[in-house]
Amino acid sequence: MIQLSYLDYIAVEKRSFLHRLSPKLKIIGMLVVLFVIVTMRSLPGLFLLYVILLTLYFAGKVPAKILSLTLYPLIFAVLFIFLSGFQIFFILLILLKVLCGSTGVVLLLATTPYPSIFSVLGRVLPSSFVIALFLTYRSIFILLTVLENTQHALYLRGGVQWKHPWRSLINISNAFGHLIIQGIDASEKMYESMVLRGFKGKIHYRGE
């Protein structure tokens, strides 16, 4: 499992042209990517965007194992597959949109220290919104750890067995409930630790 500390480390210690670019330019570039993702409905166009993002990813000397983080959002994209009535065009469209968005976000986080990102956002967005983004960013990695532990627990209890669908359904239901409860508990502990360290509803950046 990719740790948050490792992602922070490569954002600071790696040296490439993407790491040297201004955080403002990279955030603007990410906004352009998101705009294209939202507005474009062309599969070739989205595929080309994904190839460009992958090219930048490897040109930026980001470790290949970080690329696995871009695949996790596909879990939620599966829900849209059922809503689409299994239409191939819609399925490919959603998958490409999700991959482009997640790859762009991971590329930004892996080449830009997060204090620089939130410092830029804090100048143009309301403080409460920036704090919500910051807590969401930290919580994602907490939830990934909880997900890994839940997967291990599910495996030890028999996992998913197609020969026993009812038992598998019970295991998945229990795992899903466990994931939600543990995620909430971990998020509360994170907030409590921040309060104990002096958090009072405002994040202070270098230079303030």
Secondary structure, 3 states (H helix, E strand, C coil): CCCHHHHHHHHHHCCCHHHHCCHHHHHHHHHHHHHHHHHCCCHHHHHHHHHHHHHHHHHCCCCHHHHHHHHCCHHHHHHHHHHCCCCHHHHHHHHHHHHHHHHHHHHHHHHCCHHHHHHHHHHHCCHHHHHHHHHHHHHHHHHHHHHHHHHHHHHHCCCCCCCCHHHHHHHHHHHHHHHHHHHHHHHHHHHHHHHHCCCCCCCCCCCC
